[in-house]
Amino acid sequence: MARPYLGGSSAGVKSLTASATLGSSDSGKVICFTPPSSAGALNITLPACKKGYELKIIQIADYDTAACKITSAEGNNFVGHLQAQTGAGDNAASTDDFIQFGAGTVAGDYVSLVSDGSKWYVVDSCMKVTTNGMAFGAS
């Protein structure tokens, strides 16, 4: 069962400092991650798509030394646009299966996702820069 709408009194916050796989119980939560200061990326794997699932994922420190990725558990199912304060941002392609927070990202950059049961839709996002900011990618 999906949790209440983001920001609701029981939505909750989950903090990550290492790679993690999210589960259905994380729906409705705000996920805060700290980019790692050592080699190796931080990877957040989303739960399988389910109608009504939603997440807000926020970077809570400036980029350090490793890129961070949000990866779809099921493959190529991101839809939408990542908005940059300095430019056009990035549009999802049909083969994209992750969103990467790159070397230009800073504390406060975020993406909000909602699922219709088959796709993860970017419903809100913000990043400081276009170059080396957040971008969609395919494995």
Secondary structure, 3 states (H helix, E strand, C coil): CCCCCCCCCCCCEEEECCCEECCHHHCCCEEEECCCCCCCCEEEECCCCCCCCEEEEEECCCCCCCCEEEECCCCCCEECEEEECCEEEEECCCCCCEEEECCCCCCCCEEEEEECCCCEEEEEEEECCCCCCEEEECC
